[in-house]
Amino acid sequence: MPGTFRPVQNPYTWVNLTNMLWVEQPVGVGFTQGTPDITDEVGLGKEFAGFYKNFVTAFGLQKRKVYLTGESYAGYYIPYIADTFINLKDKIYYNLAGVAINDPILGDGTLQQEVPVVPYLDYVSRFSGSIFPDSRVTHGIRVSGVSILQTCFIPLESILREQS
């Protein structure tokens, strides 16, 4: 509210319209406790569905619309959980209404870590050409089977060491 000098209740807050559940998944990540017992993402989807059904039963949340959301590594997990919900064909417990993934990891380490290095180094070299005297820096993802990270940063480390 304009003109207030202390916090005030917001009667229009979204928390009056919905419930939200944060789940750290799978067992073994973050602050979760227990021993991981799944071997792939399909198992993760089934494990999550079992947990979610128990949660819905415990709190009487049957027939509610469910929106699965996540970020980062959830790019791997959310599609499998959504697939499990859909394949269970049970709208009482798994009434999936939508999916949203923010800044997802969708591929392997090459796509997530090494490929973005190339445009970054091209950009940086425009402003500091003397840092990268070796033309290998931005030429291709792999040079003679060596990853771009090894090709770029090993020479960079030695250059910085020489300058200090």
Phi, psi and omega in degrees: 000134181294142175085003179269146181249016177211160178298143176228154177295139176259107182290349183257010183299145181294338182292346174280350185249349188209170171243150178226139180234123176260128180232127174268121190219142359273176176303134180109351178253156176054231182262011180295153179239150180121177181255126178302136181228019177246157182241351180203177183290332176296316176298322177299316179299317180292319178298316180295318180299320177297314177300313185296321178297317177298319179297312180299317179296314183298325185250011176060046184253025181300152176066014177275146174292142181239130174243118178269129178225159177186174178221162177057246185294345174299343174302332173278318193275314185305315179301324179288322177295315178299317179300318178297313179303313182296314183290338177288339177049049182229092183289345178291318182255330188234059182276073185291119182253343180180165180222139174219132178231125182257129178048057187281152166273118184246342184230201181272184182301329179298312181293321186279329188244314189275320183298317179295344180295323184300304179296329178297313181293324175301316180296309183297321184295338177295328185261343184215058183306329182290339179290328184244069182290340182277121184292352180292343191307310187246018183262089173087161179284320180234136176240112181053041177078002179261137183293157179300327179296316178293319182295321185273311194273337175293311176298322180297317178301315181294323178296314181295323178298318180295326182283338183269000000 
